[in-house]
């Protein structure tokens, strides 16, 4: 009999795990507590407890050529960088093409995952799930946890002395959906990661003023790189990675800084990464 594998979550990793298990002759069962696939890429206008959250304008920061499943390329007419709705559409196509949905139990929450008493000999697990208020226990030979790590926001208010006296509105990016929330306001975005920069740009369309606060700086590059190619197709190659790994760190940093500053001089905006030595 084929080995039974429990897969928790029907997002990108969960779907790929189902497909890989089937390729290896295993018997996968995927437990998804929502009523649909997609995980982080399933947009809703409201927050869902314990689930990741997207903002309406989100677009992938890796191109379709570098983020496609190797056995199921994106359709040629899809944009190079995908709005979340198109990426979810692709996941639905992938799911239907390989008939993965029949291995998914929707609206099913995993309650516990425990090693069986004879685990040292069998390597098996007891998995308790709940569907419509009814709990079920099953034995699996392996468990794959594919729930991601973006569900719980990290809002470190202790790092902002006086925040309790602040009379304005503050919230984590997880709560952000559309720029209308910033209409005619002075906005400070703390953090210069992908989400922070995305939200700051969107806020400029409705806010009175937008500022970004960053403690470490960042190199800002365009999605469109040399000759119109996506940045990651040009920058993240095996050849360039080999060169970067063979050069001293100081030289690599200088090359990156030089390339990034071809778009604009980061020193003018005070956002040179603090650990940059050049």
Secondary structure, DSSP 8 states (H G I E B T S, - for coil): ---EEEEE--SHHHHHHHHHHHHTT-EEEEE-SSSSS-GGG---SS--TTS----TT-B-SS-HHHHSBTTB---TTS-SS-BHHHHHHHHHHHHHHTT-GGGEE-SEEEEEEEE-TTHHHH--EEEEEEETTEEEEEEESEEEE---S-SS----GGGSTTGGG--S----GGG---GGGGTT-EEEEE--SHHHHHHHHHHTTT-SEEEEE-SS------SB-GGG-BHHHHHS-HHHHHHHHHS-HHHHHHHHHHHHTTT--HHHHT-S-TT---
